[in-house]
Amino acid sequence: MSTLTDRLRGIVGGAVPHLAPELQTGRDEAARRLGPPSAHLPESVLAGAARAVGGRVATGTSGAVILVDRHYAASERHGRVPIGTVMSTLLGGQEALRVLTRAWPASARGPTGPSDASHLATGAERVSGVWFLDLETTGLAGGAGTHAFLVGCAHLEAGGLSVRQFLLPGYEHERALLAEVAGWAASRGALVTFNGKSFDVPLIETRYLFHRVPFPLDTTSHVDMLHPARRLWRARGAVQGSLEANCSLGTLERLLAGVHRVGDVPGFEIPSRYFQFVRSGDAHPLEAVLEHNRLDLVSLAMVLARVLTLVERGPAATADPYECLGLARLYDRAGRADDADAAYVRAIERLEHVGRDPESCGEALRRLAWCRRRAGRAADATDAWQRLADLPRCPPALRREAREALAIHHEHRARDLEQARAHAERLLTEQPGGRWREAAEHRLRRIERKLERQRPPAGLWPEV
């Protein structure tokens, strides 16, 4: 069944109309006479803008686009992380990438399904297995009025990480930019973004649909690294204050690679710099914007490499208990129950050793119990619930959930009604009221009735 979004995409995108041969010939002849739609922009201005940002002009019948290429050699470093280390991790991360696409299947748009990571081939073909996308736009609101004036793409190639940036010289050149991006992205493999599922990919798809051009990424497997990043590192920020609540890419690069940008352009200033360029033709204010975009792409590759390392090596590779807990949640979401169990256990051990964060320790025990319950290990799940109920300074909500789970287990599985009554009574003392208390009272009454039926009738035993 198609969704409303799919139907709207079909209406807006539609089929590109095919002209009769004679009409097509006439249109091509008119295009040759009139030249590209950039006639009002002198070629010298475009050439000067390209020189200012260290690029070149690519011109076609649809317009012009400025292409900027940079190469980061394997011997270079991004903060304290060598580019070569990032490359080797990405090239060997086929199975780990499969785990990510299983964990977030909605972000895998390819026709082969969420578990497909066949783009990471073996041997020399692997250098083009994944590629990275990051946009700089004229605003954050989205919709038909928001343009992607800079499309940054990066991919692995022999010897390092190569970045190509597509800069829009003016709005009338957008069709040319989209054509260049489509040609470059063809057969590149799995797409990797940071918040691209919610912003970058829908925005650029809108631009293709606006021009009634087929969207080239419609069958491309897509991994959005924002979601794994939140799983792995947001909890640590909430406790230690080392991460902002938004878990931004700039914060992650400082945390994971020790990158401290000097003279970086603030994000809110980027659209105004482009508007200034469109009005004046002076591209010098965009130099910092392009550098900002390049650093984002390199940081995105580094973040993916770190996640793949953790997924492949397991809890032993985690830097602290919060990262270990995030890895356990990632495994859990991907359906790797055994790996998730081991990571939860390791995180709990480290959190109990620290002894200063009962909230995170309690959450880890709760998730461990549910993980074991889903795996059909009821006895092991009960052990985790009991540890949670006995945890010193356990948050009340978690303790209540543990008591309720223990009461259910002893009543319906273990058939130990005395234990079930004890947990139900403890639960009543911890309920603040409302629906939770009513449910606890109802459970206790039911357990009492069961116990009453088990007691022998009065006078059954002879008097001594």
ABEGO torsion letter per residue (X at the ends): XBBAAAAAAAAAAEBBBBBBAAAAAAAAAAAAAAEBAAAABBAAAAAAAAAAAGBBBBBBAAEBBBBBBBBBBAABBBEABBAAAAAAAAAAAAAAAAAAAAABAAABABAAEAABAAABBBEAAAAAABBBBBBBBAEAAEEAABBBABBBBBBBBBGEBBBBBBBBABAAAAAAAAAAAAAAABGAEBBBBBGAAAAAAAAAAAAAAAAGBBBAAAABBBBBAAAAAAAAAAAAAAAAGABBAAGBAAAAAAAAAGBBBBGBBBAAAAAAAAAAAAAAGBAAAAAAAAAAAAAAAAAAAAAAAAAAAAAAAEAAABABAAAAAAAAAAAAAAGBAAAAAAAAAAAAAAAAAAGABAAAAAAAAAAAAAAAAAAGBAAAAAAAAAAAAABBGBBAAAAAAAAAAAAAAAAAAAGBAAAAAAAAAAAAAABAEEAAAAAAAAAAAAAAAAAAAABBBBGABBBX
